[in-house]
Amino acid sequence: ATSLVALTLTTGCGYGTVSPTTYKIAKSLYGISNRKLTDKLEPARKQIDVALQAETITDREAEWLRKIVKLGEQEKWLAAMQAARRIMEDQVNER
């Protein structure tokens, strides 16, 4: 089921425009996933929580980012990397 979520995130309608903070976290998650840095996932999750509390990301963006973290925790690194990359690519395509 999780791979289906990842597939939907990476091949579906896309994310659309996100906040600069979401883009920054997605970029970080891409690097974490690319290098399979399991120990960096919890700090990333905390960064998402702090950003949400500070209202620099939306609830929806936090949900997307947390799904990427969860994919990493499940060692579904390629799916995590693809989802993070899609967030970044959608920013280029929206402009």
C-alpha positions in Angstrom: 0.0 0.0 0.0 2.8 2.4 0.8 4.4 1.9 -2.6 1.1 2.7 -4.1 1.0 5.9 -2.2 4.6 6.7 -3.4 3.6 5.8 -6.9 0.6 8.1 -6.7 2.7 10.9 -5.3 5.4 10.5 -8.0 3.1 9.8 -11.0 -0.2 11.5 -10.1 -1.3 15.0 -10.6 1.7 16.4 -8.8 2.1 18.7 -5.9 1.7 22.2 -7.4 3.2 25.2 -5.8 4.6 24.7 -2.3 6.1 27.1 0.3 9.9 27.8 0.1 10.2 25.9 3.4 8.6 22.8 1.9 10.9 23.0 -1.1 13.9 23.3 1.3 12.8 20.2 3.3 12.0 18.3 0.1 15.5 19.0 -1.1 17.0 17.8 2.2 14.8 14.7 2.0 16.0 14.0 -1.5 19.6 14.1 -0.3 18.9 11.9 2.7 17.1 9.4 0.5 19.8 9.4 -2.1 22.4 8.6 0.5 20.2 6.4 2.5 20.9 8.3 5.7 18.5 6.6 8.2 19.8 8.7 11.1 18.8 11.9 9.4 15.1 11.0 9.1 14.1 11.8 12.7 15.7 15.3 12.5 13.9 15.8 9.2 10.6 14.8 10.9 11.3 17.3 13.7 12.1 20.0 11.1 8.7 19.3 9.5 6.9 19.6 12.9 8.7 22.9 13.7 7.9 24.4 10.3 4.2 23.4 10.7 4.0 24.9 14.1 5.6 28.1 12.8 3.1 28.0 9.9 5.8 28.2 7.3 4.3 25.0 5.7 0.7 23.9 5.4 -0.9 20.8 6.9 -1.0 19.3 3.4 2.6 19.9 2.8 3.6 18.5 6.1 1.6 15.3 5.3 3.4 15.0 1.9 6.8 15.4 3.6 6.0 13.0 6.4 5.1 10.4 3.8 8.5 10.8 2.3 10.1 10.3 5.8 8.0 7.2 6.3 9.1 5.8 3.0 12.7 6.3 4.1 12.0 4.6 7.4 10.7 1.7 5.5 13.9 1.7 3.4 11.9 2.5 0.3 14.7 4.9 -0.7 13.9 5.2 -4.4 10.3 6.0 -3.8 11.2 8.6 -1.2 13.8 10.1 -3.5 11.2 10.2 -6.4 8.6 11.9 -4.2 11.0 14.5 -2.9 12.2 15.1 -6.5 8.7 15.5 -7.7 8.0 18.3 -5.2 11.1 20.1 -6.4 10.3 19.6 -10.1 6.8 20.8 -9.7 8.1 24.1 -8.5 10.1 24.6 -11.7 7.1 23.6 -13.8 4.7 25.9 -12.0 6.8 29.0 -12.7 
